[in-house]
Amino acid sequence: ALRGVEQRWVDEIEARQPYHRLDRPSIHPLAILDHVNNLNKHRFLPVAVLSVQRLDLLINVEDAPGEAIESQDFLDRPITDGGEAARFRVPSGTHLEVAVKQPPRCRVSFDDGLDYDWHPIELIEWVRETVAQFEPAFRA
């Protein structure tokens, strides 16, 4: 299948094969991509759950000269789409600039039979890096 491909790229493809991973080759990114591809091939998509894996909020609030900022957080209740996580105000009602610095890291999960907690963003990054590595092979 690699007839006509330069030897250096054949060697690179060979070096990236999952069986080179001595500890659990089944969790090599290429093996996971193959597993997920085969999981739903010619079948209905499995039920998936989107869950927040990590939520670190760094909230910066602009200073209001001469006024004390009153704050109220709502993190004791479930976070909902469009819901409030916190409220900031000053007695004068001056508009405060509020910025949340970190979006939540989410994960799509489903019962895929793979005994590994893999994350889609990690696979996306691995594919992006791998494609970039092979990009020169497609320039002709």
Residue pairs with C-beta under 8 A, 6 or more apart in sequence:
2 9
2 10
2 13
5 13
5 137
6 137
9 134
9 137
12 133
12 134
16 30
16 130
17 30
18 25
18 26
18 28
18 30
18 31
19 25
21 27
21 28
24 116
25 31
26 35
26 114
26 116
27 114
27 116
27 118
29 122
29 123
29 126
29 127
32 114
32 116
32 118
32 123
33 123
33 127
35 112
35 114
36 112
39 46
39 112
39 113
40 46
46 110
46 111
46 112
47 110
47 111
48 108
48 109
48 110
49 108
49 109
49 110
50 106
50 107
50 108
51 106
51 107
51 109
52 79
52 104
52 105
52 106
53 104
53 105
53 106
53 107
53 119
54 104
54 105
55 79
55 104
55 105
56 102
57 85
57 100
57 101
57 102
58 100
58 101
58 102
59 86
59 98
59 99
59 100
59 101
60 98
60 99
60 101
61 69
61 71
61 88
61 96
61 97
61 98
62 96
62 97
62 98
63 69
64 90
64 92
64 94
64 96
67 90
67 91
67 92
67 94
68 90
68 91
69 88
69 89
69 90
69 96
70 88
70 89
70 90
70 91
71 86
71 87
71 88
72 86
72 87
73 85
73 86
73 87
74 83
74 84
74 85
74 86
74 87
75 85
75 86
79 85
85 100
88 96
88 98
89 96
90 96
105 121
107 119
107 120
108 120
